[in-house]
Amino acid sequence: MSWRNRILLTMGVILAAIVTGIVVVALTLQPSAPSQRFFDVGKSSWYAVYFTAPKNPPRESNPPDSLDAALARFIRSAQASVDVATYQFDLPDVLHALLDARARGVQVRIVTDVDVLNNPKENQSFLELKNSGVPIVGGNARAIMHNKFVVVDKRAVWMGSWNFTLYDTYRYDNNGIIIQSAELARNYTVTFDKMFNDKQFGPSRKAGGTTPRLTIGGSTVENYFAPEDRVAEKISARLKQAARTIDFMAFAFTDEQIGAAVLERARGGVIVRGVFETTNADASASQYSKLKRAGLDVRLDGNPFLMHHKVFIMDGKTVIFGSFNFSRNAEEENDENLLIIDDIALAQTFMVEFARVYEQARK
């Protein structure tokens, strides 16, 4: 190599080193990426689960991974039918998705709470749907129609703790899940038809027609509806099977049967941790004081708005969740639904959410 080429090569190496150093410094000076996305999402071959993240500044818009955006996409996937059972509803994108579905010939049916349907402050989205020809049935005058589920094409189900509202999406702690299963969709369709066609709400609805125990994607799934399926009894029975841990997040936890099951397992050596929604924790029937006096690690939530989950996680492998608050009203009067799923990956996804809520809760 000539001396001239050697000089050029040396200068090139020096210049490359300088550029590399500038890039490294520039990358070092850039602000680090957020440690958590605005919404956490867990997925498998048969489900996609979503959690709100209301510790962020409220943003009443729908990024691609938000619950309202996900539900709107789910509805827009419909080819034949969309059945919606929701306690409250004011989400613009979901409203447009339903109107679009109706316009392209998809059968859209809705069930809601009769008092919400008749309340001018809460029923504007329902009225717009009704004016477009979507049939809506309101029910449960003695309590509340508290379900939050959607069935698309009788093949997939959306359910969870999340009401279809801006506050529930951007201020409250909530969960929602899409499950691809025609068998599970059949359960929800049967229950929906009892409300929509037969006007059976609350204690007037008879049990039957559903399959409480299913296998989806190799995982065992139990599916119950209140009041007809004695849901608190089912929850208590599963909690009594806990061998190592019980973690929970509870918007309302007043049911003595469920509280007794938790205490029983704690006395048997099971580690219990729980977060209560603050506004309900001082109610006379709340299990918060009872569990606290027993020395269990229970906390009051740190969300300045609402912690709206209704979740138990057992042994890091079983999740109990749905619209069902752990209360006597949910057990005996309201319209509710619940899943108990034995799936380690799903349980671990819920554990991430529990850890977030637990860490920001007050001891």
PyMOL commands that set and color helices and strands:
alter all, ss='L'
color gray80, all
select helices_A, chain A and resi 3-29+67-76+92-103+114-117+124-131+166-170+182-196+202-204+231-239+256-267+278-281+288-293+328-332+344-360
alter helices_A, ss='H'
color red, helices_A
select strands_A, chain A and resi 40-43+47-51+81-86+107-113+136-139+148-152+156-160+175-180+213-216+219-226+245-250+271-276+297-300+310-314+318-322+336-342
alter strands_A, ss='S'
color yellow, strands_A
deselect
rebuild
show_as cartoon
